[in-house]
Amino acid sequence: MLENLSEKTLKKLKEISRLIAGGVKLPLFSESMEAKKVLETVLTGEGAVNQRYAQDVLIALSYANEKKDYFTGNLMLDDIIAGKNIVFTRYQ
């Protein structure tokens, strides 16, 4: 799934990962390592991607796939891909 996302979208997912509160399901180590390899090819000029960065992106991706804007009903991930301004508290 990460291969299909743009560099801008992946960076936005990393940005929102720090805003996620509460219990989250951590991805498996093998999933994080696969994501790390994909991120290293998609992100340009960043150098090596560490495993924690990949894990944060996977957590945010899972979160964004579940949460919908309570005004529009759009998934958070769809709004991120569309480049809309994300008001984190509007998604539930």
MOZINOR-V109318 format. One record per pair of residues at least 24 apart in sequence whose C-alpha atoms are under 7 Angstrom apart, sorted by sequence separation. I is the first residue (numbers start at 0). GAP is how many residues later the second one is. D is the distance in Angstrom with one decimal. If there is no record, write none. Layout:
i->I gap->GAP d->D
i->I gap->GAP d->D
//
This chain:
i->66 gap->24 d->5.5
i->67 gap->24 d->5.6
i->66 gap->25 d->5.1
i->26 gap->28 d->6.7
i->26 gap->31 d->7.0
i->25 gap->33 d->6.8
i->2 gap->35 d->6.4
i->6 gap->35 d->6.3
i->1 gap->36 d->6.9
i->6 gap->36 d->5.7
i->16 gap->39 d->5.7
i->16 gap->40 d->6.8
i->13 gap->42 d->6.1
i->16 gap->42 d->6.9
i->13 gap->43 d->5.0
i->16 gap->43 d->5.0
i->12 gap->44 d->5.6
i->15 gap->44 d->6.6
i->13 gap->46 d->6.8
i->9 gap->47 d->7.0
i->12 gap->47 d->5.5
i->12 gap->48 d->6.5
i->8 gap->71 d->6.3
i->8 gap->72 d->5.9
//
